Amino acid sequence: MHRPDDHPDPNRWRALWVTLVAGFMTLLDVTIVAVALPSMQQGLHASAASVQWVVSGYALAFALTLVTAGRVGDAFGRRRVFLAALAAFVLFSAAAGAAPGIELLVVARLAQGVAAGCIAPQNSALIQQMFRGAERGRAFGLFGATVGVSSAVGPVVGGLILALTGPEGWRWIFYVNVPVGALALLLGFRLLPRVAPGGRGHLDPVGVLLLGAGILALMLPLVLAEGGGVGRVWWLFPAGLLVLFAFARWERRVARRGGHPLLEPGLLTETRGYVTGAGLAALYFVGFSGVWLVFALFFQNGLGYSPLMSGLAVTPFAVGSATAAAVAGRLVDRLGRLLTVWGLVAVMLGLGTTALVLWLAPSDRAAWIAAPALLVGGLGSGCVISPNITMTLRDVPVRMAGAAGGALQTGQRLGGAVGTAALPGLFYLTLNATHDDYREAVALSVGSGVAAMLCALTVAVLDWRRDRSRSAGRCPPETSHSHTHAGQG
C-alpha cells in the first residue's frame, strides 16, 4: 500500500470538518454541563457532592484515556478508533439524558468521558496524516479554534438549552449530541481516509497502568477539591509524580530493548518544540479553563444573571477567539513562536483589564464595559491555542501522531483541572474573607489566572529567543536535517 502522504486525500477538508464537529462536542461537554448542575441536583434529588461528579467524572475519564487511546489509534488505525469512539459517545450521551437517578448519570458520564478521550487524539493525528505544509497550519488553525471556542461557548449553549426546554432541560444538554453525533458518524464512514495501521499493534500494558495511575493521582484531589479533597488526599500529588517518574524510566527501558513504548522517549528528547509547546499549553490552560467558572459564579451569584445571560456576557471572548484562530493558522509558518508571544500578551491584557472593570465598574453596566476587553482577550487566545498546537505537533512523525496529540491534550486537561479547582477556590476564599464582596473576589481570581498565563508567556519568550538564535546561526547542514526530519511522517 502507498504511503498516505504520497497523494493528498481529495476528501481531506470535508473529513476535517467531521473530526472538528466530533471534537467540538466532546470539548463542549466539559463546560456546557456546569450551568445545568443546579437543575440536575433539584430534578434528581441529589447532593451537591454527587452532582459535581457529573462534571469532574467526565473530565477525569477524559484525561485518563487520552495517551493510551492515541497510541491505540497509531497502532490499530485512527479511523477505526475514531468511529468506534464516536458511536460510543453518542450512545452514552443518550444514556446520560435518560438517566433516572444520579448514580446512573455519573456512570454514563464516566463512559462518555472515556469515549471523548478516545476521540480527541485521533483528531490531531488525522490532521497530521491528511495534511502537509501550509495546509497543515490552516487545518490546525481550525482545530485550535474548535478547542478554544468549545470551552468558551459552553456556558452560552448550556444556558440557551435550559432557557428553551424548561425544568427538565438539563437532559437536552446530553440529547443534543445524539443527532449531531449520528450525522458525524455517517459522514465519517464515507469521508475518513482508509489507511493501513502503523503495523505496530503492540501495547505497553505496564506503561498504560503506570501512566493511568500517575494521572489519576494528580487529578483526583483536584476533582474532589470542592468537597475538601485537596486537604484530605494531598499526599496523592507527590505519589503521582513518583509514579510518572517510574513511567518515564519504564518507557526508556522498553525503548532501549527495542519494544513498543506507550510514549516514545524520543518524542520528548528529540522532537523539536514538543516539550516546550506541551508545557506552555498546560500553563495556559490553568488560567484559561479556570476563569470561565469564576465568571459564571460572579455573573450568576454576584449579579443575579440567568445562565443564558451569564454565558452571553462572555461571548465577546468566544467571538474573538474563533476569528483569530482561523487567521493565526495561516500566519504560524511566517511568524512562528512570536505569534504566541503576542497572543499571550493580548489575552493577559484583555483578561487583566476585565478583572479591573468587574472590580471597579457599576454592577449594572459591568458586563457591557468589559466586552471590549474580553474581545481583545479572545483575539489573543486565538493566537495562542491554534499556533501552539501547530508548532508542538508539526515535527512529530505521523507514526506517533496519536500518542503525541494525546499527551499534549493530557497536559491541557491537567492544567485545566488545576485551574478549575484553584481559581473558583480562591473566589470562595475571597468571598469569605471580604464578607461576600463579589467584585474583589472576581478581580483576584481572574488576576491569578492571568498570573498563570504569565508563566506561559515566559516559556514562549524563551522559546522564541532560542528559535531566533538558531535562525541566526543556521547553516546548510541544519536545513538538510530539517527536511529529513519532516519527511519522517
URNORGI-V847321 format. One line per field, one symbol per residue. ss: DSSP state (2 for helix, 1 for strand, 0 for the rest). A space follows every 10 residues. Layout:
ss=???
This chain:
ss=0000000000 0222222222 2222222222 2222222222 2222000222 2222222222 2222222222 2222220222 2222222222 2222222200 0222222222 2222222222 2222222222 0022222222 2222222222 2222222222 2222200002 2222222222 2222222222 2000000000 0000222222 2222222222 2220222022 2200222222 2222222222 2222220000 0000222220 0002222222 2222222222 2222222222 2200002222 2220222222 2222222222 2222202222 2222222222 2222222222 0000022222 2222222222 2200222222 2220000222 2222222222 2222222222 2222222222 2220000222 2222222222 2222222222 2222222222 2200022222 222222000
